[in-house]
């Protein structure tokens, strides 16, 4: 019975001043909505900035990896060739080397 009485008293106050109640309810709703809107957009702006900085870092690291892969390929290229010991040696030199082996 106590709960019914509480609602009856509150409802009587609302019925006696519906315009004041409506304005206060609208003001409270706008205040809460404004705070939520501000928090949402500030959070969104922070996350957008963070995403942009992470994309820049990703692009920088991707470029660095490509540069290191090219550098590594250039350094390994001479190692892949089979060394030719007779290159640049005249025929006389080659024949003397062959006779020394025998």
MMTF fields as JSON, N, C-alpha, C and O atoms, coordinates in Angstrom:
{
  "mmtfVersion": "1.0.0",
  "mmtfProducer": "UNKNOWN",
  "numBonds": 407,
  "numAtoms": 408,
  "numGroups": 102,
  "numChains": 1,
  "numModels": 1,
  "chainsPerModel": [1],
  "groupsPerChain": [102],
  "chainIdList": ["A"],
  "bondAtomList": [4, 2, 8, 6, 12, 10, 16, 14, 20, 18, 24, 22, 28, 26, 32, 30, 36, 34, 40, 38, 44, 42, 48, 46, 52, 50, 56, 54, 60, 58, 64, 62, 68, 66, 72, 70, 76, 74, 80, 78, 84, 82, 88, 86, 92, 90, 96, 94, 100, 98, 104, 102, 108, 106, 112, 110, 116, 114, 120, 118, 124, 122, 128, 126, 132, 130, 136, 134, 140, 138, 144, 142, 148, 146, 152, 150, 156, 154, 160, 158, 164, 162, 168, 166, 172, 170, 176, 174, 180, 178, 184, 182, 188, 186, 192, 190, 196, 194, 200, 198, 204, 202, 208, 206, 212, 210, 216, 214, 220, 218, 224, 222, 228, 226, 232, 230, 236, 234, 240, 238, 244, 242, 248, 246, 252, 250, 256, 254, 260, 258, 264, 262, 268, 266, 272, 270, 276, 274, 280, 278, 284, 282, 288, 286, 292, 290, 296, 294, 300, 298, 304, 302, 308, 306, 312, 310, 316, 314, 320, 318, 324, 322, 328, 326, 332, 330, 336, 334, 340, 338, 344, 342, 348, 346, 352, 350, 356, 354, 360, 358, 364, 362, 368, 366, 372, 370, 376, 374, 380, 378, 384, 382, 388, 386, 392, 390, 396, 394, 400, 398, 404, 402],
  "bondOrderList": [1, 1, 1, 1, 1, 1, 1, 1, 1, 1, 1, 1, 1, 1, 1, 1, 1, 1, 1, 1, 1, 1, 1, 1, 1, 1, 1, 1, 1, 1, 1, 1, 1, 1, 1, 1, 1, 1, 1, 1, 1, 1, 1, 1, 1, 1, 1, 1, 1, 1, 1, 1, 1, 1, 1, 1, 1, 1, 1, 1, 1, 1, 1, 1, 1, 1, 1, 1, 1, 1, 1, 1, 1, 1, 1, 1, 1, 1, 1, 1, 1, 1, 1, 1, 1, 1, 1, 1, 1, 1, 1, 1, 1, 1, 1, 1, 1, 1, 1, 1, 1],
  "groupList": [{"groupName": "UNK", "atomNameList": ["N", "CA", "C", "O"], "elementList": ["N", "C", "C", "O"], "formalChargeList": [0, 0, 0, 0], "bondAtomList": [1, 0, 2, 1, 3, 2], "bondOrderList": [1, 1, 2], "singleLetterCode": "X", "chemCompType": "L-PEPTIDE LINKING"}],
  "groupTypeList": [0, 0, 0, 0, 0, 0, 0, 0, 0, 0, 0, 0, 0, 0, 0, 0, 0, 0, 0, 0, 0, 0, 0, 0, 0, 0, 0, 0, 0, 0, 0, 0, 0, 0, 0, 0, 0, 0, 0, 0, 0, 0, 0, 0, 0, 0, 0, 0, 0, 0, 0, 0, 0, 0, 0, 0, 0, 0, 0, 0, 0, 0, 0, 0, 0, 0, 0, 0, 0, 0, 0, 0, 0, 0, 0, 0, 0, 0, 0, 0, 0, 0, 0, 0, 0, 0, 0, 0, 0, 0, 0, 0, 0, 0, 0, 0, 0, 0, 0, 0, 0, 0],
  "groupIdList": [1, 2, 3, 4, 5, 6, 7, 8, 9, 10, 11, 12, 13, 14, 15, 16, 17, 18, 19, 20, 21, 22, 23, 24, 25, 26, 27, 28, 29, 30, 31, 32, 33, 34, 35, 36, 37, 38, 39, 40, 41, 42, 43, 44, 45, 46, 47, 48, 49, 50, 51, 52, 53, 54, 55, 56, 57, 58, 59, 60, 61, 62, 63, 64, 65, 66, 67, 68, 69, 70, 71, 72, 73, 74, 75, 76, 77, 78, 79, 80, 81, 82, 83, 84, 85, 86, 87, 88, 89, 90, 91, 92, 93, 94, 95, 96, 97, 98, 99, 100, 101, 102],
  "secStructList": [7, 2, 2, 2, 2, 2, 2, 2, 2, 2, 2, 2, 2, 2, 2, 2, 6, 2, 2, 2, 2, 2, 2, 2, 2, 2, 2, 2, 2, 2, 2, 2, 2, 2, 2, 2, 2, 2, 2, 2, 2, 2, 2, 2, 2, 2, 2, 2, 2, 2, 2, 2, 2, 2, 2, 2, 2, 2, 2, 2, 2, 2, 2, 2, 2, 2, 2, 2, 2, 2, 2, 2, 2, 2, 2, 2, 2, 2, 2, 2, 1, 7, 7, 7, 6, 6, 6, 6, 7, 7, 2, 2, 2, 2, 2, 2, 2, 2, 2, 2, 2, 7],
  "xCoordList": [0.812, 0.0, 0.867, 0.486, 2.009, 2.901, 3.372, 3.451, 3.691, 4.137, 3.038, 3.32, 1.792, 0.688, 0.52, 0.27, 0.656, 0.511, 1.613, 1.363, 2.835, 3.969, 3.705, 3.942, 3.218, 2.915, 1.762, 1.765, 0.82, -0.318, 0.136, -0.309, 0.996, 1.481, 2.318, 2.144, 3.21, 4.051, 3.21, 3.439, 2.259, 1.441, 0.587, 0.329, 0.151, -0.613, 0.241, -0.248, 1.505, 2.425, 2.605, 2.602, 2.761, 2.94, 1.673, 1.754, 0.515, -0.753, -1.019, -1.673, -0.527, -0.753, 0.157, -0.193, 1.321, 2.259, 2.819, 4.011, 1.978, 2.473, 3.498, 4.43, 3.334, 4.277, 5.654, 6.671, 5.694, 6.963, 7.635, 8.85, 6.841, 7.398, 7.956, 9.044, 7.239, 7.697, 8.98, 9.902, 9.025, 10.23, 11.419, 12.519, 11.218, 12.336, 12.791, 13.986, 11.844, 12.202, 12.974, 13.951, 12.53, 13.227, 14.623, 15.583, 14.74, 16.043, 17.003, 18.166, 16.521, 17.362, 17.784, 18.93, 16.849, 17.173, 18.211, 19.143, 18.055, 19.034, 20.404, 21.433, 20.418, 21.682, 22.408, 23.6, 21.697, 22.297, 22.724, 23.812, 21.87, 22.206, 23.422, 24.263, 23.518, 24.672, 25.974, 27.001, 25.917, 27.124, 27.528, 28.708, 26.577, 26.889, 27.432, 28.388, 26.831, 27.28, 28.728, 29.557, 29.015, 30.374, 31.393, 32.474, 31.053, 31.977, 32.196, 33.32, 31.133, 31.238, 32.141, 33.018, 31.926, 32.724, 34.171, 35.066, 34.421, 35.817, 36.526, 37.687, 35.832, 36.399, 36.642, 37.667, 35.696, 35.837, 37.011, 37.745, 37.195, 38.315, 39.648, 40.592, 39.729, 40.96, 41.278, 42.429, 40.252, 40.475, 40.833, 41.634, 40.255, 40.599, 42.06, 42.775, 42.504, 43.91, 44.825, 45.882, 44.438, 45.252, 45.337, 46.405, 44.222, 44.212, 45.118, 45.863, 45.058, 45.907, 47.389, 48.2, 47.74, 49.152, 49.601, 50.74, 48.731, 49.091, 49.242, 50.105, 48.408, 48.556, 49.871, 50.548, 50.235, 51.515, 52.679, 53.624, 52.611, 53.655, 53.718, 54.803, 52.553, 52.492, 53.13, 53.901, 52.812, 53.402, 54.915, 55.663, 55.355, 56.796, 57.516, 58.575, 56.933, 57.552, 57.521, 58.476, 56.442, 56.36, 57.448, 58.086, 57.651, 58.702, 60.084, 60.951, 60.28, 61.565, 61.823, 62.955, 60.798, 60.96, 61.328, 62.207, 60.662, 60.984, 62.423, 63.127, 62.865, 64.238, 65.23, 66.248, 64.937, 65.844, 65.862, 66.907, 64.73, 64.69, 65.526, 66.263, 65.419, 66.238, 67.717, 68.535, 68.055, 69.449, 69.974, 71.102, 69.174, 69.565, 69.746, 70.68, 68.855, 68.961, 70.222, 70.864, 70.581, 71.796, 73.042, 74.027, 73.007, 74.17, 74.309, 75.429, 73.207, 73.269, 73.494, 73.873, 73.276, 73.406, 74.801, 74.882, 75.894, 77.216, 77.474, 78.231, 76.877, 77.094, 76.426, 76.861, 75.383, 74.663, 75.411, 75.18, 76.308, 77.062, 78.118, 78.719, 78.328, 79.36, 80.695, 80.847, 81.645, 82.936, 83.66, 83.774, 84.142, 84.897, 86.363, 86.74, 87.191, 88.596, 89.417, 90.465, 88.977, 89.74, 89.4, 89.976, 88.521, 88.108, 89.265, 89.901, 89.527, 90.562, 91.98, 92.931, 92.156, 93.487, 93.75, 92.923, 94.859, 95.149, 95.36, 95.536, 95.338, 95.457, 96.796, 96.879, 97.805, 99.122, 99.094, 99.705, 98.384, 98.262, 97.475, 97.819, 96.413, 95.591, 96.385, 96.27, 97.19, 97.952, 99.018, 99.298, 99.615, 100.64, 99.991, 100.601, 98.777, 98.086, 97.759, 97.888, 97.338, 96.998, 98.24, 98.149, 99.375, 100.587, 101.091, 101.67, 100.873, 101.316, 100.468, 100.951, 99.221, 98.346, 98.763, 98.584, 99.293, 99.663, 100.952, 101.451],
  "yCoordList": [-1.186, 0.0, 1.267, 2.307, 1.144, 2.296, 2.696, 3.887, 1.713, 2.009, 2.684, 3.591, 2.247, 2.859, 4.316, 5.182, 4.572, 5.935, 6.84, 7.995, 6.309, 7.079, 7.51, 8.664, 6.594, 6.913, 7.918, 8.796, 7.786, 8.711, 10.138, 11.088, 10.283, 11.619, 12.207, 13.367, 11.41, 11.895, 12.25, 13.278, 11.422, 11.665, 12.924, 13.63, 13.211, 14.43, 15.667, 16.672, 15.598, 16.724, 16.943, 18.084, 15.869, 15.974, 16.529, 17.368, 16.077, 16.55, 18.026, 18.712, 18.51, 19.907, 20.857, 22.021, 20.376, 21.238, 20.477, 20.171, 20.164, 19.375, 20.125, 19.516, 21.432, 22.203, 22.249, 22.055, 22.498, 22.526, 21.159, 21.059, 20.111, 18.764, 18.458, 17.893, 18.817, 18.574, 19.33, 18.79, 20.604, 21.413, 20.843, 20.753, 20.462, 19.905, 18.565, 18.269, 17.758, 16.48, 16.692, 15.993, 17.655, 17.974, 18.525, 18.163, 19.39, 19.957, 18.872, 18.846, 17.995, 16.896, 15.975, 15.531, 15.696, 14.841, 15.494, 14.832, 16.796, 17.512, 17.576, 17.475, 17.741, 17.785, 16.439, 16.389, 15.373, 14.036, 13.718, 13.187, 14.044, 13.799, 14.598, 14.094, 15.854, 16.684, 16.134, 16.127, 15.677, 15.085, 13.823, 13.631, 12.976, 11.757, 12.092, 11.468, 13.067, 13.478, 13.986, 13.616, 14.837, 15.367, 14.279, 14.258, 13.379, 12.285, 11.37, 10.94, 11.076, 10.198, 10.81, 10.136, 12.095, 12.716, 12.955, 12.865, 13.251, 13.398, 12.048, 11.967, 10.989, 9.64, 9.238, 8.638, 9.572, 9.255, 10.0, 9.433, 11.26, 12.043, 11.453, 11.369, 11.045, 10.429, 9.14, 8.888, 8.324, 7.064, 7.293, 6.546, 8.312, 8.633, 9.064, 8.64, 9.9, 10.309, 9.115, 9.015, 8.231, 7.039, 6.142, 5.614, 5.966, 5.148, 5.767, 5.057, 7.095, 7.769, 7.589, 7.33, 7.726, 7.559, 6.112, 5.871, 5.146, 3.739, 3.414, 2.621, 4.019, 3.812, 4.393, 3.777, 5.585, 6.182, 5.293, 5.083, 4.778, 3.883, 2.601, 2.098, 2.077, 0.877, 1.134, 0.309, 2.266, 2.607, 2.784, 2.348, 3.425, 3.627, 2.289, 2.069, 1.402, 0.096, -0.751, -1.475, -0.667, -1.405, -0.92, -1.726, 0.403, 0.964, 0.511, 0.178, 0.501, 0.062, -1.408, -1.782, -2.243, -3.669, -3.845, -4.642, -3.108, -3.205, -2.781, -3.402, -1.714, -1.248, -2.304, -2.549, -2.919, -3.932, -5.188, -5.825, -5.55, -6.712, -6.45, -7.328, -5.24, -4.903, -4.925, -5.456, -4.348, -4.315, -5.727, -6.036, -6.577, -7.96, -8.712, -9.501, -8.465, -9.132, -8.69, -9.497, -7.418, -6.927, -7.518, -7.792, -7.712, -8.275, -9.769, -10.28, -10.478, -11.913, -12.269, -13.402, -11.347, -11.632, -12.137, -13.137, -11.527, -12.071, -13.45, -14.235, -13.754, -15.05, -16.184, -17.332, -15.882, -16.912, -17.37, -18.475, -16.523, -16.897, -17.947, -17.901, -18.887, -19.897, -19.28, -18.785, -19.306, -18.678, -19.458, -20.683, -18.724, -19.319, -18.96, -17.793, -19.957, -19.699, -19.394, -18.756, -19.826, -19.613, -18.293, -17.981, -17.536, -16.268, -15.283, -15.132, -14.631, -13.608, -14.158, -13.377, -15.446, -16.041, -16.426, -17.119, -16.01, -16.381, -17.892, -18.608, -18.36, -19.796, -20.348, -21.497, -19.56, -20.012, -20.262, -21.21, -19.41, -19.564, -20.828, -21.565, -21.078, -22.253, -23.534, -24.506, -23.533, -24.739, -24.984, -26.136, -23.934, -24.125, -24.625, -25.392, -24.198, -24.675, -26.154, -26.928, -26.547, -27.945, -28.839, -29.964, -28.377, -29.189, -29.321, -30.344, -28.285, -28.368, -29.374, -29.983, -29.545, -30.473, -31.909, -32.797, -32.127, -33.497, -33.837, -34.948],
  "zCoordList": [0.0, 0.0, 0.0, -0.538, 0.603, 0.665, -0.732, -1.032, -1.602, -2.95, -3.773, -4.556, -3.6, -4.334, -3.924, -4.762, -2.659, -2.159, -2.703, -3.05, -2.773, -3.287, -4.728, -5.083, -5.552, -6.941, -7.034, -7.896, -6.178, -6.204, -5.887, -6.53, -4.925, -4.552, -5.69, -6.062, -6.227, -7.329, -8.546, -9.185, -8.863, -10.041, -9.867, -10.842, -8.65, -8.381, -8.617, -9.132, -8.245, -8.481, -9.974, -10.436, -10.733, -12.184, -12.825, -13.722, -12.381, -12.952, -12.642, -13.427, -11.526, -11.162, -11.933, -12.129, -12.372, -13.108, -14.307, -14.333, -15.304, -16.432, -17.283, -17.806, -17.423, -18.229, -17.561, -18.228, -16.278, -15.545, -15.578, -15.753, -15.409, -15.445, -16.838, -16.949, -17.888, -19.256, -19.571, -20.181, -19.138, -19.39, -18.617, -19.162, -17.373, -16.594, -17.168, -17.184, -17.637, -18.244, -19.547, -19.818, -20.348, -21.605, -21.318, -21.999, -20.323, -19.963, -19.494, -19.895, -18.659, -18.169, -19.323, -19.384, -20.231, -21.38, -22.278, -22.732, -22.538, -23.368, -22.695, -23.364, -21.398, -20.662, -20.746, -21.052, -20.479, -20.546, -21.985, -22.208, -22.955, -24.364, -24.807, -25.551, -24.349, -24.694, -24.139, -24.817, -22.905, -22.297, -23.058, -23.354, -23.37, -24.123, -25.509, -25.969, -26.17, -27.493, -27.44, -28.271, -26.451, -26.317, -26.022, -26.611, -25.117, -24.797, -25.995, -26.254, -26.72, -27.886, -28.945, -29.486, -29.242, -30.301, -29.887, -30.728, -28.636, -28.21, -28.253, -28.654, -27.843, -27.91, -29.36, -29.684, -30.226, -31.644, -32.267, -33.076, -31.898, -32.414, -31.953, -32.738, -30.687, -30.182, -30.926, -31.281, -31.159, -31.858, -33.316, -33.877, -33.942, -35.328, -35.421, -36.329, -34.492, -34.474, -34.244, -34.867, -33.375, -33.083, -34.313, -34.622, -35.014, -36.23, -37.283, -37.958, -37.427, -38.415, -38.079, -38.968, -36.805, -36.439, -36.621, -37.021, -36.336, -36.54, -38.026, -38.401, -38.873, -40.317, -40.826, -41.649, -40.333, -40.718, -40.282, -41.043, -39.072, -38.568, -39.397, -39.693, -39.769, -40.593, -41.962, -42.452, -42.572, -43.869, -43.762, -44.636, -42.684, -42.497, -42.334, -42.922, -41.533, -41.321, -42.595, -42.88, -43.355, -44.617, -45.59, -46.268, -45.651, -46.507, -46.019, -46.826, -44.714, -44.152, -44.463, -44.773, -44.386, -44.708, -46.168, -46.495, -47.053, -48.486, -48.737, -49.532, -48.053, -48.227, -47.735, -48.383, -46.607, -46.069, -46.935, -47.073, -47.516, -48.406, -49.646, -50.094, -50.21, -51.381, -51.025, -51.776, -49.884, -49.447, -49.226, -49.61, -48.615, -48.369, -49.693, -49.838, -50.65, -51.951, -52.68, -53.352, -52.554, -53.201, -52.55, -53.235, -51.263, -50.578, -50.845, -50.875, -51.038, -51.273, -52.736, -53.033, -53.651, -55.082, -55.45, -56.163, -55.02, -55.367, -54.76, -55.332, -53.642, -53.012, -53.784, -53.691, -54.538, -55.265, -56.516, -57.008, -57.032, -58.224, -57.865, -56.792, -58.779, -58.577, -58.97, -60.087, -58.076, -58.402, -59.493, -59.437, -60.48, -61.585, -61.365, -61.473, -61.057, -60.736, -61.984, -61.878, -63.153, -64.383, -65.054, -66.097, -64.517, -65.093, -65.024, -63.981, -66.115, -66.124, -66.191, -66.145, -66.297, -66.378, -67.833, -68.426, -68.429, -69.825, -69.975, -68.989, -71.225, -71.481, -71.006, -70.572, -71.084, -70.627, -69.123, -68.63, -68.406, -66.953, -66.634, -65.71, -67.405, -67.159, -67.429, -66.683, -68.495, -68.796, -67.741, -67.41, -67.209, -66.176, -64.885, -64.14, -64.625, -63.432, -63.595, -62.647, -64.789, -65.018, -64.945, -64.452, -65.413, -65.366, -63.94, -63.575, -63.126, -61.738, -60.955, -60.0, -61.352, -60.657, -60.96, -60.127, -62.097, -62.469, -61.85, -62.033]
}
